[in-house]
Amino acid sequence: MAGSRKIAAKTPVLEWIAGGIGLVFLIALLVIVGRDALTRPSSAPAVVSIEPGRITRTATGYVMLFKAVNVAGGDAAEVQIEGRLLDGDRVVETSSALVDYVPGNGRAEGGLYFEHDPAGLIVRMRPLGYQVP
């Protein structure tokens, strides 16, 4: 008993404070992960929409950036994105991209390459499909 008091007395106060802070972070992490595991609907399908972004000129044409936004709880892998440039009803050009992963209630960014300038045309972007990871 006397030996354990000597060891406890030699432990610096700063070490106890650091250990307490670490314990608080560990408990917070376990609460967040546990709450997410219990409340997140794992069987809900992903609902991905595409938000067009800025257009940049490249050496071979144009790139139009986009954000793939998943507004549902389900994750989506290998999301296929299609972009079409339209002049009225006529399709001028089609481009596609594959986004590796869009988490549930999350987003991912990418770009579509075009030879024609999208600025003067109607741009339609849509997700074509995904896999459940």
Backbone bond lengths (Angstrom), bond angles and torsions (degrees), N, CA, C in turn:
res aa  C-N    CA-C-N  psi(-1)  N-CA   C-N-CA  omega(-1)  CA-C   N-CA-C  phi
1 M - - - 1.443 - - 1.513 111.19 -
2 A 1.328 115.94 -44.47 1.463 119.84 -179.04 1.512 110.43 -65.75
3 G 1.348 117.54 -33.51 1.463 120.90 179.79 1.518 112.18 -67.44
4 S 1.337 117.60 -36.98 1.464 120.42 -179.97 1.518 111.33 -70.43
5 R 1.320 118.52 -28.98 1.471 120.73 177.06 1.523 110.41 -69.17
6 K 1.310 117.40 -36.25 1.459 120.55 178.83 1.523 110.78 -66.23
7 I 1.336 116.84 -40.49 1.465 120.37 179.85 1.529 109.78 -66.71
8 A 1.320 117.04 -43.81 1.459 120.64 179.86 1.520 110.94 -65.36
9 A 1.296 117.55 -35.93 1.463 120.52 -179.55 1.520 111.24 -69.86
10 K 1.334 118.69 -26.45 1.459 121.80 -178.66 1.528 112.57 -83.97
11 T 1.324 118.37 -10.35 1.462 121.18 179.26 1.529 108.42 -75.08
12 P 1.349 116.80 120.35 1.467 119.39 -178.14 1.529 112.16 -64.93
13 V 1.315 115.25 151.32 1.463 122.27 179.45 1.522 110.73 -61.99
14 L 1.323 117.39 -38.00 1.467 121.41 -179.88 1.530 111.05 -61.97
15 E 1.318 116.96 -35.04 1.460 120.56 177.62 1.526 111.08 -66.89
16 W 1.327 117.91 -39.70 1.460 121.67 175.97 1.527 111.03 -64.12
17 I 1.322 116.79 -39.44 1.477 121.04 178.84 1.521 109.97 -65.21
18 A 1.340 117.12 -46.02 1.466 120.80 179.39 1.521 110.88 -62.39
19 G 1.330 117.14 -40.91 1.460 120.37 177.40 1.517 112.04 -63.96
20 G 1.330 116.92 -39.66 1.466 120.82 177.81 1.514 112.44 -64.70
21 I 1.337 116.25 -41.50 1.476 120.02 177.80 1.523 110.07 -64.26
22 G 1.328 116.82 -42.31 1.464 120.42 177.45 1.516 112.17 -61.13
23 L 1.323 116.45 -40.25 1.459 120.96 178.23 1.528 111.54 -64.25
24 V 1.323 116.93 -40.52 1.469 120.79 177.79 1.529 110.22 -62.50
25 F 1.342 117.40 -44.14 1.469 120.36 178.35 1.523 111.08 -63.81
26 L 1.321 117.94 -40.36 1.459 120.96 179.47 1.524 110.88 -63.70
27 I 1.306 117.59 -45.23 1.470 121.19 179.18 1.530 110.46 -63.52
28 A 1.344 117.64 -42.37 1.470 120.91 178.43 1.521 110.79 -61.99
29 L 1.327 117.08 -42.58 1.459 120.82 179.09 1.528 110.97 -62.90
30 L 1.312 117.53 -44.39 1.463 120.77 179.34 1.528 111.66 -64.55
31 V 1.322 117.69 -37.01 1.464 121.02 177.77 1.527 110.72 -66.28
32 I 1.332 117.15 -44.37 1.468 120.62 -179.12 1.518 111.23 -64.83
33 V 1.326 117.35 -47.54 1.468 120.91 -179.66 1.529 110.46 -65.83
34 G 1.314 117.31 -41.93 1.466 120.47 178.80 1.512 112.52 -63.56
35 R 1.332 116.53 -42.80 1.466 120.01 178.93 1.518 110.32 -63.88
36 D 1.348 117.11 -42.22 1.456 121.02 179.68 1.526 110.81 -63.69
37 A 1.329 116.59 -41.08 1.466 120.06 -179.87 1.525 111.89 -67.19
38 L 1.317 117.74 -33.43 1.464 120.75 -177.13 1.524 113.71 -85.29
39 T 1.336 117.53 -30.67 1.464 119.65 -174.59 1.521 113.91 -102.51
40 R 1.300 118.99 -16.12 1.462 121.35 -176.64 1.524 109.98 -79.20
41 P 1.328 117.62 124.09 1.460 119.73 178.98 1.529 110.58 -75.24
42 S 1.309 116.89 104.99 1.459 120.61 -175.47 1.523 112.77 -74.27
43 S 1.326 118.31 -22.50 1.456 120.79 -177.87 1.525 112.96 -91.80
44 A 1.323 117.44 -1.58 1.465 119.97 -179.51 1.530 109.70 -71.37
45 P 1.315 117.81 136.65 1.462 119.33 177.82 1.533 110.99 -73.51
46 A 1.306 115.04 154.88 1.461 120.38 176.28 1.532 109.02 -73.13
47 V 1.315 116.21 144.55 1.466 122.39 175.27 1.522 106.20 -125.01
48 V 1.331 115.87 97.83 1.459 121.61 -173.85 1.523 109.77 -103.54
49 S 1.328 115.40 129.94 1.462 120.79 173.04 1.527 107.63 -121.43
50 I 1.318 115.82 158.23 1.459 121.07 -175.94 1.520 109.34 -114.33
51 E 1.338 115.11 128.35 1.464 121.89 176.16 1.522 108.59 -109.75
52 P 1.345 117.64 114.80 1.465 119.31 179.09 1.523 111.45 -67.63
53 G 1.325 114.77 148.57 1.462 121.04 179.84 1.525 111.48 -119.56
54 R 1.308 114.87 -151.86 1.465 119.60 -175.49 1.525 111.91 -77.83
55 I 1.316 114.64 159.00 1.462 122.93 -179.82 1.530 107.62 -108.13
56 T 1.334 115.47 133.15 1.463 120.61 179.58 1.522 109.38 -127.52
57 R 1.321 115.54 136.21 1.465 120.83 176.33 1.518 108.94 -76.45
58 T 1.342 116.55 136.15 1.462 121.88 177.33 1.521 109.15 -121.66
59 A 1.323 117.14 179.19 1.468 121.55 179.70 1.526 111.87 -65.77
60 T 1.325 117.37 -27.52 1.465 120.62 -177.32 1.520 114.11 -109.34
61 G 1.320 118.18 4.61 1.466 120.81 -179.13 1.507 111.31 152.03
62 Y 1.335 115.82 -121.43 1.456 121.79 -176.09 1.526 109.33 -138.41
63 V 1.304 115.66 150.87 1.463 121.01 171.29 1.516 107.37 -123.99
64 M 1.323 115.17 132.41 1.460 121.23 177.52 1.515 107.63 -111.88
65 L 1.320 116.11 116.14 1.450 121.28 -179.79 1.524 110.21 -75.85
66 F 1.327 115.51 154.11 1.462 120.70 177.79 1.518 109.37 -147.51
67 K 1.340 114.27 162.67 1.461 122.14 171.62 1.516 107.28 -120.07
68 A 1.318 115.74 128.33 1.459 121.53 173.26 1.529 106.30 -95.60
69 V 1.326 116.80 114.91 1.464 122.16 -174.77 1.519 109.08 -111.04
70 N 1.329 115.62 123.87 1.460 121.96 178.16 1.524 107.74 -101.83
71 V 1.326 116.95 111.25 1.468 121.54 -176.20 1.520 112.73 -93.73
72 A 1.331 117.35 3.51 1.470 120.94 179.53 1.526 109.75 -112.38
73 G 1.318 115.82 174.90 1.458 121.05 -176.99 1.512 114.62 -80.90
74 G 1.332 118.09 -19.87 1.459 120.89 -177.45 1.512 112.38 -77.71
75 D 1.327 116.75 142.34 1.459 121.95 177.96 1.526 110.17 -81.62
76 A 1.335 116.16 154.88 1.460 121.59 178.51 1.523 109.05 -132.07
77 A 1.329 116.31 130.79 1.462 122.03 177.62 1.526 109.01 -115.72
78 E 1.311 115.67 152.15 1.464 122.38 178.30 1.534 111.92 49.11
79 V 1.309 115.35 54.69 1.460 121.46 -178.98 1.527 109.01 -75.81
80 Q 1.313 116.71 122.46 1.461 122.21 179.76 1.522 108.78 -90.91
81 I 1.329 115.59 125.34 1.463 122.04 -178.79 1.529 108.12 -114.35
82 E 1.326 115.52 134.79 1.460 120.90 176.15 1.523 109.25 -120.29
83 G 1.309 115.35 136.54 1.456 121.18 174.43 1.519 109.72 -125.89
84 R 1.324 116.04 134.07 1.466 120.54 179.00 1.515 109.42 -124.63
85 L 1.312 115.20 138.97 1.465 121.74 172.91 1.520 107.25 -100.43
86 L 1.331 116.06 126.71 1.461 121.30 -177.05 1.521 110.53 -119.69
87 D 1.319 114.58 140.51 1.456 121.82 170.39 1.519 105.27 -116.37
88 G 1.339 115.26 91.20 1.466 120.17 -170.80 1.518 107.94 73.25
89 D 1.353 116.60 -121.47 1.459 121.22 176.98 1.526 112.45 -95.63
90 R 1.316 117.32 -7.66 1.465 121.77 -176.55 1.526 110.52 -84.76
91 V 1.343 116.43 128.23 1.460 121.31 176.38 1.526 108.36 -80.34
92 V 1.335 116.08 116.93 1.456 122.00 -179.19 1.527 110.08 -83.51
93 E 1.336 116.06 -42.39 1.456 119.83 -175.85 1.531 109.82 -160.67
94 T 1.331 115.78 149.28 1.458 122.31 177.22 1.522 108.74 -126.90
95 S 1.319 115.31 139.80 1.461 121.13 177.66 1.530 107.65 -137.29
96 S 1.328 115.93 155.90 1.456 119.19 178.90 1.524 110.31 -141.71
97 A 1.322 114.76 158.47 1.457 121.73 178.62 1.521 108.03 -144.46
98 L 1.322 115.19 158.33 1.448 121.90 177.89 1.525 108.15 -121.19
99 V 1.326 116.27 118.12 1.459 121.93 178.86 1.524 106.88 -97.14
100 D 1.314 116.99 125.26 1.467 121.47 -174.54 1.514 113.19 -59.11
101 Y 1.353 117.48 -46.72 1.455 119.65 -171.30 1.518 110.69 -156.44
102 V 1.321 116.50 133.13 1.461 122.67 172.64 1.525 106.75 -126.43
103 P 1.332 117.88 109.62 1.463 119.71 -176.90 1.519 111.84 -69.59
104 G 1.324 115.24 159.09 1.452 120.14 174.83 1.519 110.38 -59.22
105 N 1.323 116.69 135.03 1.467 123.09 -176.71 1.520 111.60 55.07
106 G 1.329 116.16 35.64 1.464 120.75 -178.88 1.514 111.25 -134.79
107 R 1.310 114.89 -169.75 1.460 120.34 -178.65 1.509 110.80 -147.07
108 A 1.333 115.18 160.92 1.457 122.87 174.48 1.522 106.91 -141.82
109 E 1.326 116.00 157.34 1.463 120.46 -177.80 1.515 110.12 -121.15
110 G 1.324 115.00 153.73 1.457 121.08 178.48 1.511 109.59 -163.52
111 G 1.334 115.26 -167.91 1.456 120.11 -179.74 1.518 110.85 -150.34
112 L 1.313 115.58 151.68 1.458 123.11 175.68 1.526 108.80 -115.09
113 Y 1.326 116.91 132.26 1.461 121.55 178.87 1.524 110.38 -92.56
114 F 1.323 115.33 135.81 1.459 122.49 177.05 1.521 109.48 -132.74
115 E 1.333 115.70 149.18 1.471 120.11 172.90 1.521 110.66 -83.08
116 H 1.337 116.42 -32.89 1.469 121.42 -179.74 1.530 109.68 -92.48
117 D 1.317 115.72 153.56 1.463 121.19 179.59 1.531 109.43 -73.97
118 P 1.334 117.91 116.13 1.467 120.16 179.74 1.524 113.61 -67.80
119 A 1.326 118.17 -17.52 1.460 121.20 -174.99 1.529 112.19 -61.58
120 G 1.306 118.66 -33.82 1.456 120.89 -177.65 1.514 113.96 -94.34
121 L 1.327 117.48 6.35 1.457 121.05 -175.36 1.532 110.92 -126.83
122 I 1.319 115.78 169.06 1.460 121.24 174.80 1.527 107.17 -82.69
123 V 1.326 116.73 130.76 1.460 121.73 -179.86 1.526 108.86 -109.79
124 R 1.319 116.22 126.77 1.466 122.30 175.38 1.527 107.63 -120.26
125 M 1.314 116.04 122.27 1.462 121.14 177.43 1.518 109.12 -122.13
126 R 1.336 115.71 141.57 1.457 119.14 179.01 1.522 109.86 -156.36
127 P 1.333 115.78 151.40 1.456 118.74 172.36 1.518 109.46 -79.68
128 L 1.325 116.60 138.96 1.468 120.40 179.35 1.524 112.63 -95.39
129 G 1.325 116.61 -30.12 1.451 119.89 -178.95 1.510 111.24 172.77
130 Y 1.325 115.93 173.14 1.456 121.92 -179.88 1.519 109.44 -155.74
131 Q 1.334 115.24 169.82 1.460 121.77 173.13 1.520 108.63 -113.61
132 V 1.313 116.30 151.29 1.459 120.98 174.76 1.526 106.70 -84.30
133 P 1.335 116.80 123.15 1.472 118.38 -178.25 1.519 112.70 -71.61
